[in-house]
Amino acid sequence: MSKGYGDADGHVLAEAFHVQDSLAMHAMRKLANDNETGICKSCEFPIPEARLKVVPNAKYCVQCQASHDKRPLTFACRNIYVP
């Protein structure tokens, strides 16, 4: 069973999640710098500019996002505490 943030290992978990989030942000910035944003990861057609203005990190076009949203959800729950 997880000890959670109340125990001594809480700072280790928080640091691990921070690293994971930082790596995701770095990957998103790399895609933007390589001009690979704006292409749907499903159909590989360009994502409309209006959608990118609303959702700058959109991975899917509107149609593919709608079909992606219909899939069953799986939850990865975590608590993030930022002092």
C-alpha positions in Angstrom: 0.0 0.0 0.0 1.2 3.5 -0.8 2.5 5.5 2.0 1.3 8.8 0.5 2.7 12.3 1.1 2.2 12.2 4.9 5.1 9.8 5.4 8.9 10.2 4.9 8.8 9.1 1.2 6.4 11.9 0.2 9.2 14.1 -1.1 10.6 11.3 -3.3 7.2 10.8 -4.9 6.7 14.5 -5.4 10.1 14.8 -7.0 9.4 11.9 -9.3 6.2 13.5 -10.5 7.9 16.8 -11.0 10.6 15.2 -13.1 7.9 13.4 -15.2 6.0 16.6 -15.7 9.2 18.5 -16.6 10.1 15.9 -19.2 6.6 16.2 -20.7 7.0 20.0 -21.0 10.4 19.6 -22.5 9.0 17.2 -25.1 6.2 19.6 -26.0 8.7 22.5 -26.4 10.9 20.3 -28.6 7.9 19.6 -30.9 7.1 23.3 -31.1 10.8 24.2 -31.9 10.9 21.5 -34.6 7.7 22.8 -36.1 6.0 19.4 -35.6 3.0 20.9 -33.8 -0.2 21.2 -35.7 -0.2 17.7 -37.2 -2.8 15.3 -35.9 -1.2 12.2 -34.4 -4.1 10.0 -35.6 -4.9 11.0 -39.2 -1.8 13.1 -39.8 -3.7 16.0 -41.3 -3.0 19.6 -40.2 -4.8 20.7 -37.1 -6.8 23.9 -37.8 -5.1 27.1 -36.6 -8.3 28.1 -34.7 -8.1 24.9 -32.6 -4.4 25.5 -31.9 -5.1 29.0 -30.7 -7.6 27.5 -28.2 -5.6 24.4 -27.3 -1.9 25.1 -28.2 -0.7 21.6 -27.3 -3.5 19.8 -29.2 -2.4 16.3 -30.4 -5.5 15.6 -32.4 -7.8 17.3 -34.9 -11.4 17.9 -33.8 -12.7 14.7 -35.4 -10.0 12.5 -34.0 -10.3 14.1 -30.6 -14.0 13.4 -30.6 -13.4 9.7 -31.3 -10.6 9.6 -28.8 -12.9 11.1 -26.1 -15.4 8.2 -26.7 -12.9 5.6 -25.5 -13.2 4.3 -22.0 -11.4 6.4 -19.5 -8.5 5.1 -17.4 -7.5 7.2 -14.5 -4.0 7.7 -13.1 -4.7 9.7 -10.0 -2.0 11.6 -8.1 -1.9 14.4 -5.7 0.6 17.2 -6.4 1.5 19.5 -3.6 3.5 22.6 -4.5 4.5 24.6 -1.4 
